[in-house]
Amino acid sequence: EDALKTANMTPADIELVAVTEGPGLIGSLLSGINAAKAFAYAHDIPFIGVHHIASHIYANAIVGEMRFPLVCLVVSGGHTELVLMRGHNTFEKLGETLDDAVGEAYDKVARVLGLGYPGGPRIDTLAQKGTPRYPMPKIDTGDSYDFSYSGLKSHVINTLSRMKRRNEPLDVADMCASFQKAAVAHLVDKSRKAFDETDAVQFALAGGVAANSRLRKEISKAFTDTDVLMPPMSYCTDNAAMVGIAAYYRFSQDCSVAAYDLNGQSRLRLK
């Protein structure tokens, strides 16, 4: 109701209802799907299910033209992956996390630092005030495009435990800056490698961690020679606009709509 009022529209103006089909927590998915079905049925409007990660990627299309082939770094609490797109709605996974997603690592480090949840924004804010003076391991996943964050996360947790046992003073801002520098460097290194070793002409960021200030800054520095798309902060975390734009591009291609037996899928392959 708020959205319709703000847009000065009525249900009669809507041609398509879009909803996240998966992946995600099944309870959340079912809540959204049932609401979408009810609204679509009540107003006799077709509806369509979209992939959650595709929605994050297509948030870039709200603010700029997507040019193909492109490489997209998808970073969130549950996902860390590099995706190659050779056209609209074509997704080839180049690499992914072997263990923790980067957003998950942020949350776990924030928890042991007593910063609460969600940890990403809090670590990012403090990191901007600190100096990266605490030693961090260099993450190595070989010649692949894969990521790994369990080792970095464990290093921080073990360092904090050791400092506490020795009664050593801790500068939380400096620890945040140290962790963030290492975490972001790994993302940028693999992103640049994937871009250089494909025929991509554009690089894009997507997902909640795409709002991280250091990541945005370092990606901009690493990709000065090419076109880079980054969603505004408001389109990085989960939002309805990205679901709508993803549905628009999917429907524009094949005009297929969902049946009323559409169900939520906690695991859904990006394809």
N, C-alpha and C positions, 0 to 999 in steps of 0.2 A: 504493500500500500504506500509506504514511504517512497519507494523507487518510482512508482507510477505518478505520484503527486509531484515529485521533484522534476520528472521528465515531462510533466504536463501531458500525460498519455492515459489511455484507458486500455483494458484488455483487448478491445477490438482493434487496436493499433498494432498488436503484437502478432507476428507471423510465425514465430518458432520459439519454443521453450527449450532451454539447454540445461543439462544437469550433469554433474560429475558421476560417472559410472564406476570408476575405480582408478587406481588402487587406493587403499586407505582403510581406516577403521570401519568395520562393517556397520556398526550402529550409526555413525555419522553419515555414511553413504546412503543407508536406507531412509534416514530422516529426510535427506535432500531429495532422493528419488521419489518417495511417496508424496512429498510436497509438490514436486514438479508434475507428477502424474495427476494429482488432484486439481491443480491449477489448469493444466492443459485440458483435462476432461471437462471441467466445469465450463470452460470457455471455447471448447471445440477447436483447440489449437494443436498442431502436431508438435511432438517433442523429440529430442535427440540426446543420446548419451555421449559424453566425451571423456577422454583420458586425462587424468589429473596432470601428468607431466607434460602432455601436449598443450594443455591449457597454460602452464607456466611458460613454455617456449613461445606460444603465440601471444603472450602479453607484450612481446616486442613489437608485434604488428600493430598495436594500438598507437605507437609513437613513431614508427619508421617502417620503411619498405624492407621486407625480407628478400634478400638476393641469394640465389642458389648457384652452386652448392655452398652451404654454410655449416660451420661447426658451432654447436651450442654447449656450453658448460652448465649443467643443471646441478644446483647445490641447495640442499635443504636439510631438514632434520632427519629425513629418511632416505635421501637420495644424494649421491655424488657420482655423476656420470658425464661422459662426453658423447654427444649425439651428432651424427652427420646427417644432414638433410639435403637431398638432391632435387627436391621439389616439395610442394605443399603436401603435407600428410605422408611423407616418406621418411622413416626414421631408421637409421642404422646405428646401433650402439657400438662405439669404438672402445670404450673402457668404462669401468665402474669401480666402486670401492670394494676392496677385498674383505673388509671388516666393518668398522664404524663409518657412518656417513659423517661429513665434516660438521654438519649442524648438531649431530648427536655428540660428537667430541666436544664441541663448544659447551653444550648443556652439561655434560659430565664434569668438565673442568670447572665450570661456573659453580656447580654444586659443591665441589670440594673447597672452593674458595669462599663459599658462603654467600654467593651473589644471587641465589634464587633462580627462578625460571620465568621466562625463557632466558637462557644464558648468553646467546649470541649478541643481542643488543647491549647487554651490560658489559660484556668483555670488550666489545668494540669501543664503547664510550670510555672505559677506563684505559684501554690501550692507547688511546689518543693523548692521554695525560702522562703515560709512562715511557720508560726507556727499555728497549729489548736487551737487557744485560745478562739475563739468565741463560746459560747454555742450553740449547735444544738439539736433539738429534736430527740429522738430515734424513728425510724419508726417502727410501729407495725401493721402487717396485720394478727395477730393471728397465728393459727397453719397451715395456708395454705402455698402454695409455691408462692403466689402472691406478687406483689411489689406495692409500692405507693410512688410517688415523689411530688405530689402537695403540701402536707403539708410542706415538707422540703423547697421547692422552695418558698412558701408563707412566711415561717419563715424568710428566707434570705431577701426577698423583704421588709417585714415589719420592720425588724431590720435596714436595710439601711435607710428606710424612717424615723424611729424614731431617728436614729443617726443624720440624716441631719437636722431634726427639732431642735434638741438639740445642733446643731453645734459641735458634737463630732467628733474627728479625726478618719479616717478610714484607716486601713492598708489593702490594697486590696489583697496583697499576703497572709496575715493571714486569711482573709475572704475566699479566694479561698481554702486554706488548710483546713479550718474548714468545709466548704461545701463538699469538695471532700472526706474527712475522713468519714463523715456521709453517703454520697451517696454510697461509695464503701463498707462500712461495711454492709449495707443492702443487697447488691448484694452477698457478700461473705457468709453472714449468711444463706440466702435462698438457695444458691447453695450447701453449705455443708449439709444442712438439706435434700434437695432433693436427693443428692448423698447417704447419709447415710440410707435413708428410702426406697431406691430402691436396686436392685441387680446389679447396674452398676459397671463396672470394669475400666471405663475410664471417665475422665471429660474433656470437651472441651470448649473453648471460641470462640465466633464468633461475627462479626459485627464491625462497626466503633469504638465503645467505647472500644472494645477489645484492642485498641492501647493505652489506658490510662495506664500510668506508675504505678500508685498506684494500680489499679485493677490487673494488671499482677503480681505485687509484692505480694499483699495480697492473691491472689489465689494460688500462688506458696507456700506461707507460710502455708495456710490452707489445702493444699492437698499434703503434703510431703509424705503421706503414699500411694499414688496412682499415676497412670500414667496420666499426664496432657498434652493436646495438645493446643498450642496457635499459631495461624498464625503469621508469621512475619508482621511487621508494614505495608509493602507494600500490603499485602493481606487482611488487616482488612477493609479498606474502599472499596467502590465499585470498582471492577476491572474486566477485561475480563477473567483473568485466572480462577477465582472462577466459573464463568459461564461455562467455558469449562470443568472443572473437574466435576462439578455437572452433566453436560450433558453426560459426559463419563460414569459415574456410572449408570445413569438412562438408557442410551441406551444399556449398557452392560447387563442389566437385561432383558429387553423385546424387544429391537430392534425396538420399535415403533417410527415413525417419525410424524411430524406435516403436516397437509394439508395447502394449501395456503389461507384458510379462517381463519387461526389462528388470533385471535384478542387480544389486550391488555386487562388485567383485573386489574382495580385499587384495587379491593379486591379479593384476591385469597387464599383459605384455604390451609395451609400446610398439606399435606397428603401423 
